[in-house]
Amino acid sequence: MAYLRLVATSAFGIESVIARELRDLGYNNLETENGKVTFSGDFTDAVRCNIHVRAAERILWEVAKFEARDFEELFQGTLRVRWEDFLPVNAKMHVIGKSIRSTLYSVPDCQSIVKKAVIEAMKRKYRKSWFEEDGPLFRIEISLLKDTASLTIDTSGAGLHKRGYRTSGGEAPLRETLAAAIIQLSRWKIEKIFADPLCGSGTFAIEAALRAKNIAPGLNRAFISEEWPFIPKKIWKTAREKAREMISDTQPQIFASDIDSRVFSKARDNAANAGVADCIVFQKKPLSEFSTKKKNGVLIANPPYGERIGDIQDAEKIYRELGILYEKLDGWSFFILTPHEDFEKHFGKKADKNRKLYNGKIKCYLYQYSG
């Protein structure tokens, strides 16, 4: 198959996690930048990465990169791409865009110019002036950074955080991709206990179980590029079969608890949908009642932080309870994700490490306490 330049996009702060995942999958010569990791491969690799990579947001195919200081350069650069060689005559072309510190700051105009150039390229082969666009969808993005234009096609479709197991989340659900990244940052091993005493809809516990059993996160969902005629269906079938063969019968020790009955029942349902309900011990109990005699465990939590005065006070009480719990659990490591900038003051101890991360558009901090 033809050589491709592939891009695994990420939330800011977890690029290194995705790079490690790609290396573990056998990919080298990686280029890591803010919000993305670039590597080479073919369509089989694009399929494989969509199914297996846990922390990436999307897998993009970069079809061109060139200088574009004005609209004419943008048009000609786009036209040089042999779109007609891979887009079917009835391709539905949806162009999106973004512009950062570029002289071409009007994103709608850039989108329009790219779409026009793609249509002109299609005319070279099909000799038509109008295209129906009622076929498979191709999501094209024009990304402008200063004077450089990058044209990519999304191979994923819905974001890779949409595993398919969560029917509904809590009020502010944690992205599955970020949860998977934090678990990797914690260096949790399946020999250790894993706990989330503020589990909400169960994302941390479920992602930990999927990782422990080596269940590919994209195994049971669909991708936009499955409808592309030039990627044989056999590639997708083979990739999924191999992923199923890799599933382990390991039984990790994972505990998830919460006092909120409304979201707690959702956590159970989500775990069942993910096929890991038998790996997680769910308990309805407040944080203050969490206890264990086991040593050397890993606790990961995304506690509420509150948006109103009363909620903030309740959240800060939880932070204090987490600090008390940390002193009680011998040898346990804590990883707490919260946007609250005064978390350490309420927890009662300065973190060993503090990492800035983003849950969607929410700026958060991962406070890390070693066991």
C-alpha angles and dihedrals in degrees: 000000000000122000114258134192104226128194126201106200122208146178111268113273100031101072090111091055092054091046089054091049092051092049089051088054089054102261119136138173090057123179112210120198135156107302098357148059118209124205141155131254144112135264091283087059092048089054093046094049093048089055100040112029110097106188104039121101097210143348110232131190110221107211099175145003122189146142115278116177095157140019094264092057089048091051095047093044090053092045091055090067112095093233091158090063093067110013111088117231092255096044115148104226118201112181121198128173152184134197128202121185091334128141084228093070099152102093096186090054091049091050091050093050093049092049090049092050092049090052090050089052090051090053089061089070107023100039092218130131095205132038124202096215094203096129136081116335122250114190105205121189127197109202119187122195112176104306097341123097122199123193117200137171119215112235095182108055108192110040115277089242086075097086093165099241099094111082089178137347138208124280092284106020120201114239112251092224092055092046090052091049093051091050089054091048089053090059088222113180123202091241087070129071116256121206139179109181091181096047101156106176090358102250098144094046093046094047090048090052093048090051094046092051092041092237108165109240094224097043097109104035136080129245131209093237092059086082095053109111095217095060106076115232087230091069091059093044093050093046092053093046091053091047091053091050089056095058112118128218090221116141108211124195104246124163125191126180139167138164095220106096093192096061095029093067088050089054090057092048092048092051090051091050089051091051094240103099090116091057098057129068107211120200130177105222140121121261091250090064096052110117141150138171091213117110133213098030132148122236118193122178143166101203122194115266103190133227099214128057095255092046092049091053091050090049092050089052088056090050090055091049090052089053091052090048091051090057091051099048108078114217096358123139118218126207113184123184116200140138090223106115093198094052094118092056092057094039088055099228137072113246120249087225134010120197126186113226137165126232098197103307095337114107109223139172126227106215109201123200118183121223 
